[in-house]
Amino acid sequence: MIHVEQKLWTSEKGWETTTHVPSGGAPQVVFVFGARALVTQGTVYQQIRNFYPGAYIVMCSTAGEILGTEVREGSIALTAVHFEKSLVRFTETTIPTVEESLGVGKRLAEFLPVEGLVHAMVFSDGLNVNGSLLVKGINDNLPVSVTVTGGLVGDGTDFKETAVGRDSPGEARKVVLLGFYGDSLKVGYGSMGGWEGGGGKHTITKSKGNVLYEMDGKPALAIYKEYLGEKVSGLPSSALLFPLKLHTASQADFVRTILGVNEADQSMTFAGDMPEGTEVEFMKATLDKLIAGASTAASLSMRQMGLATPELAILVSCVGRKLVFGERIPEEVNAVRTTLGAQAYVAGFYSYGELCPGPEGERQCLLHNQTMTITTFREV
């Protein structure tokens, strides 16, 4: 059985314990999702260390915090987890440059013990990384039987700096990989978007890694600005409302979201690779379809567990979805809760990228954008 204690910090009330389940042991791991200004503070980290002196603590900055069915900003959502039968291990490293993302993933995976490993979760800097290459490096260096999920952490809609910490305050350019061990642990996962085509198909004619320079032989940013119309003044955050779907021959279609723009060379930086020759399409969303996508992601995660009832769910949803929902953002979290059931303890954050295997039946982790991605756990 998995035992969970959850705490919430707000500027109005300080620390509150929202969920407490008595357990026979201290938590092995504490997930801390919060505003960058908070998770980078040494005093905040020390308070959490005092709560849980023997636990691994992973600190992640966010574009919004999820605890239960509530979504907040400027808070800290803490979930401390005790596994009765399973073990947790960590590796961590620094991402020197975006170009070294593949090697960073390889290095993380190589240092994670593999005996008894059933699942891994990665939490990475959300701006100084190529998420596609990071997960490739991890995939290629873990046993094929091991599934991987996680996310690229956020910084609200500022896109200035993100932070991750393992047993320390959050820092930029950090990435942490958690390993979960033991035959008693059942893990499910699911990722779904709900976006639909909005027209405007183009072909990538010049790119380098995750930087897009030209579509149809024209400056990419100029084309994007034309499509955004009056919303152009809100770049780069307004681009989250209209992500790009990549149509590829080698794998299922997937969506990429923008992380930044460069006016000087009219380029756009995305969370993952933008291969030359790929056809892309502007996307749009309706709330009903996004809510249905969140519910489907929860259903997929339960099917991966053999329809076992989850005890814990970690949600990683895209900041773009949060902008589309606005004040109705709790609706997608409520849809997840309804599907998973009231017994599941729910925590998570809004991200700059979601990491999860692709279509149902696939086991290799991929970078997703503009999805609700769910990892569910249960001990048997």
Secondary structure by P-SEA (a helix, b strand, c coil): cbbbbbbbbcccccccccbbbbccccccbbbbbccccccccaaaaaaaaaaccccbbbbbbcccccccccccccbbbbbbbbbccbbbbbbbbbbccccaaaaaaaaaaaacccccccbbbbbccccccaaaaaaaaaaacccccbbbbbbccccccccccccccccccccccbbbbbbbbcccbbbbbbbbbbcccccccccccccccccccccccccaaaaaaaaacccccccccccccbbbbbbccccccbbbbbcccccccbbbbccccccccbbbbbbbbbaaaaaaaaaaaaaaaaaaaccccccbbbbbbbaaaaaaaccccaaaaaaaaaaacccbbbbbbbcccccccccccccbbbbbcccbbbbbbbcc
